[in-house]
Every structure is written in C-alpha cells, then in structure tokens.
Amino acid sequence: MATTHPPTHPGGPTQEDRVAVLGTGQAAMTARTGPTDVKRDVSDMSSSEEKEDDATGVYQVKSGKWYGVVNDCLQGRKSLYTPHVATKAEAIRDRVKLKAEVDARYWKHVQALLDTDPERFAGVPRGPYNAADAEARTVYWRPNFRDKHAPYLAVKVNHGKVGFRWEPACGERGCPKVAKNVGGKKEFCMTHGGRCVVRRLD
C-alpha cells in the first residue's frame, strides 16, 4: 500500500532526494520539475495521460533505497508515494501499480460525469492529450482540469507561436466552431445563437 504524505514527512522525499534521479534528459527533468511543455492547455492537464518512461517519478534516497511518486489529479495533483524498496526495478513496479490505481479512479470519475449528460456526449470521441494531435474541424470531449475535470465539447485551435490548444466547441451537435462568451458562458457560435469569431483551425 502506498503512503500519502507531504515532502516534509520523515518518511517522505527531501529536496536532496528529489534531485537524486538517475538518468538525464527530458524524462529526468520531468520527474524533478513536472511537465515543461508550455504550449499545452493547462485546463486539460491530466497526469493519467502524460507520456512517461520507466525513469519518470522514480527516486533514490541517501540510504540507497528507491520509491515512486504519482500525482493524483482528483486531489489537486497531490503526490502519492510508494514505500521505499531495495531496487529501482521494484520502485518502478510499485509506481506502475499505483499509477494504474490512480488512473482508474480518475477515469471512473470522468465517466460518471459523462453519464450525467449522455445525449450531449453520445458518439463524441475523447480528444488526445495534446490538441496538436487532434483532427482539424472535429469535435471532441476533454476533461477540464479547472472545473473538477468535468467533460466539455472541444475543438483544437491554432494560436500561432503558442501552438494548438483546446477551446470550447459550439454546443450545437457536430458544429466545429469555437463558442465565445455570452453572459459569462461559452455555449454557442454566432451561427447558433452565440458570438463566435471563427479562428484558424488548421
């Protein structure tokens, strides 16, 4: 069973522990500091979808033992820790198991929210983690990190140098235009009763 304690807990990782990550490059940097892709829409962050390799989230303490860390999005990306073990391979194994449990809880939560409005999301595919990987002029659904992971209809939009990001789609079924604020809500495009500026989608 994994322990869930803050970094200051006697059994948890210290700042020195955090930088004692074996390996170099992007995987090790991500393990230390978190994702560095500023082009990603933070409203859609989900650790359940982040691409990882074996070195991600695995650390070694001064005693030589190893542990893993997983962020739980349903608890505000709270860090969950696996027990300290003798080898890196054991830590990787324990972290994979913990992450699978966290991911299962996450998607169960999102699915429950989808089920509250089956007509709205029926037949709509889940969008990829990175909007750049989505098809242009296609409506997807995405979980909104800033709204308790509630799913919403989304289309990818080209923001130039910033890259592609997810934007709320028009609420009219199948309409791939971007919804704009009307009375504080993003529901429809101009054609379907809202105010929408059609942006470059490809």
VEXMAR-219515 format. One record per residue (C-alpha): residue number from 0; x, y, z. Coordinates in steps of 0.02 Angstrom, whole numbers, plus 50000, padded with zeros to 5 digits. Each point is the difference from the previous one (the first is absolute). Layout:
REM VEXMAR-219515
(atom NUM (X Y Z))
...
***
This chain:
REM VEXMAR-219515
(atom 0 (50000 50000 50000))
(atom 1 (50067 50173 49955))
(atom 2 (50024 50133 50131))
(atom 3 (49929 50174 49970))
(atom 4 (50098 50132 50093))
(atom 5 (50074 50171 49963))
(atom 6 (50186 50019 49958))
(atom 7 (50037 50056 50179))
(atom 8 (49941 49834 50072))
(atom 9 (50148 49904 50076))
(atom 10 (49967 49855 49883))
(atom 11 (49976 50107 49847))
(atom 12 (50122 50073 49873))
(atom 13 (50109 50147 50044))
(atom 14 (50057 50132 49876))
(atom 15 (50165 49905 49982))
(atom 16 (49903 49841 49967))
(atom 17 (49905 50087 49862))
(atom 18 (50155 50040 49901))
(atom 19 (50073 49827 50024))
(atom 20 (49915 49937 49844))
(atom 21 (50102 49884 49892))
(atom 22 (50007 50041 49817))
(atom 23 (50010 50162 49903))
(atom 24 (49900 50090 49869))
(atom 25 (49815 50040 49990))
(atom 26 (49938 49847 50097))
(atom 27 (50108 50040 50150))
(atom 28 (49960 50186 49991))
(atom 29 (49813 49962 49995))
(atom 30 (50018 49888 50153))
(atom 31 (50082 50142 50095))
(atom 32 (49901 50151 49947))
(atom 33 (49843 49940 49912))
(atom 34 (49947 50026 49819))
(atom 35 (50091 50140 49910))
(atom 36 (49893 50012 49843))
(atom 37 (49930 50177 50015))
(atom 38 (49900 49979 49841))
(atom 39 (49880 49879 50084))
(atom 40 (49831 50066 50059))
(atom 41 (50011 49986 50190))
(atom 42 (49811 49988 50013))
(atom 43 (50018 49826 49927))
(atom 44 (50145 49934 50102))
(atom 45 (49978 49821 50055))
(atom 46 (50142 49897 50070))
(atom 47 (49902 49849 49940))
(atom 48 (50048 50045 49822))
(atom 49 (50178 50061 50017))
(atom 50 (50124 49896 49903))
(atom 51 (50132 49924 50112))
(atom 52 (50148 49885 49997))
(atom 53 (50067 49887 50137))
(atom 54 (50106 50138 50079))
(atom 55 (49855 50120 50024))
(atom 56 (49950 50025 50181))
(atom 57 (50129 49879 50073))
(atom 58 (50125 50064 50129))
(atom 59 (50141 49937 50109))
(atom 60 (50031 50057 50179))
(atom 61 (50167 50015 50092))
(atom 62 (49979 49827 50075))
(atom 63 (50003 49928 49824))
(atom 64 (49818 49948 50001))
(atom 65 (49875 50048 49865))
(atom 66 (49821 50063 49994))
(atom 67 (49875 50064 49872))
(atom 68 (49887 50153 49993))
(atom 69 (49834 50020 49910))
(atom 70 (49895 50159 49989))
(atom 71 (49815 49978 50037))
(atom 72 (49901 50126 49897))
(atom 73 (49842 49969 50100))
(atom 74 (50092 50066 50154))
(atom 75 (50073 50154 49918))
(atom 76 (50150 49903 49931))
(atom 77 (50044 49943 50176))
(atom 78 (50155 49892 50005))
(atom 79 (49973 49817 50046))
(atom 80 (50154 49900 50050))
(atom 81 (50043 49817 49988))
(atom 82 (50098 49919 50143))
(atom 83 (50190 50004 49998))
(atom 84 (50069 49842 49921))
(atom 85 (50172 49926 49967))
(atom 86 (50010 50015 49811))
(atom 87 (49950 50119 49862))
(atom 88 (49907 49859 49911))
(atom 89 (49891 49972 50154))
(atom 90 (49963 50186 50011))
(atom 91 (49951 50006 49817))
(atom 92 (49887 49849 50026))
(atom 93 (49916 50079 50152))
(atom 94 (49979 50167 49913))
(atom 95 (49922 49919 49845))
(atom 96 (49874 49913 50113))
(atom 97 (49961 50160 50097))
(atom 98 (49980 50102 49841))
(atom 99 (49881 49871 49929))
(atom 100 (49893 50016 50157))
(atom 101 (50004 50191 49991))
(atom 102 (49957 49999 49815))
(atom 103 (49856 49880 50026))
(atom 104 (49925 50114 50133))
(atom 105 (50024 50151 49889))
(atom 106 (49914 49930 49847))
(atom 107 (49861 49924 50105))
(atom 108 (49968 50176 50067))
(atom 109 (50000 50076 49825))
(atom 110 (49888 49861 49932))
(atom 111 (49873 50034 50139))
(atom 112 (49995 50181 49944))
(atom 113 (49978 49948 49818))
(atom 114 (49855 49890 50051))
(atom 115 (49906 50149 50072))
(atom 116 (49975 50069 49823))
(atom 117 (50005 49850 49882))
(atom 118 (49910 50090 49858))
(atom 119 (50128 50140 49994))
(atom 120 (50150 49885 49990))
(atom 121 (49927 49851 49908))
(atom 122 (50114 49950 49856))
(atom 123 (50126 50137 50038))
(atom 124 (50178 49932 50015))
(atom 125 (50119 50050 50138))
(atom 126 (50128 50122 49935))
(atom 127 (50185 49958 50010))
(atom 128 (50105 50070 50142))
(atom 129 (50085 50124 49884))
(atom 130 (49883 50101 49890))
(atom 131 (50130 49997 49861))
(atom 132 (49965 49814 49979))
(atom 133 (49814 50028 49968))
(atom 134 (49914 50012 49831))
(atom 135 (49955 50174 49940))
(atom 136 (49815 50051 49998))
(atom 137 (49954 49852 50109))
(atom 138 (49905 50007 50164))
(atom 139 (50071 49901 50147))
(atom 140 (49970 49997 50185))
(atom 141 (50134 50040 50127))
(atom 142 (50006 50001 50191))
(atom 143 (50020 50175 50070))
(atom 144 (50133 50006 50135))
(atom 145 (49936 50168 50060))
(atom 146 (49821 49942 50021))
(atom 147 (50018 49841 50104))
(atom 148 (50044 49906 49841))
(atom 149 (49825 50021 49930))
(atom 150 (49996 49950 49815))
(atom 151 (49964 50132 49869))
(atom 152 (49986 50006 49811))
(atom 153 (50162 50062 49924))
(atom 154 (50085 50039 49835))
(atom 155 (50183 50033 49968))
(atom 156 (50050 50178 49957))
(atom 157 (50163 50064 49928))
(atom 158 (50071 50138 50111))
(atom 159 (50148 50034 49888))
(atom 160 (50166 49999 50093))
(atom 161 (49916 49929 50155))
(atom 162 (49944 49848 49902))
(atom 163 (49836 49905 50000))
(atom 164 (49886 50009 50150))
(atom 165 (49830 49933 50046))
(atom 166 (49855 50124 49997))
(atom 167 (49816 49973 50045))
(atom 168 (49900 49945 49848))
(atom 169 (49829 50062 49950))
(atom 170 (49862 49908 50093))
(atom 171 (49906 49964 49839))
(atom 172 (50031 49816 49967))
(atom 173 (50139 49974 49873))
(atom 174 (50043 50184 49978))
(atom 175 (50190 50019 50001))
(atom 176 (50002 50187 50031))
(atom 177 (50064 50081 50159))
(atom 178 (49873 50058 50128))
(atom 179 (50026 50174 50071))
(atom 180 (49944 50084 50159))
(atom 181 (49818 50051 50009))
(atom 182 (49945 50052 50172))
(atom 183 (50153 49919 50075))
(atom 184 (49970 49831 49918))
(atom 185 (50080 49922 49848))
(atom 186 (49858 49903 49918))
(atom 187 (49973 50038 49816))
(atom 188 (50081 50075 49848))
(atom 189 (49926 50150 49910))
(atom 190 (49906 49890 49877))
(atom 191 (49911 49909 50140))
(atom 192 (49957 50145 50114))
(atom 193 (50165 50051 50078))
(atom 194 (50141 50115 49955))
(atom 195 (50142 49912 49914))
(atom 196 (50151 50054 49903))
(atom 197 (50052 49858 49886))
(atom 198 (50185 49970 50030))
(atom 199 (50128 49912 49894))
(atom 200 (49976 49814 50036))
(atom 201 (50136 49923 49893))
***
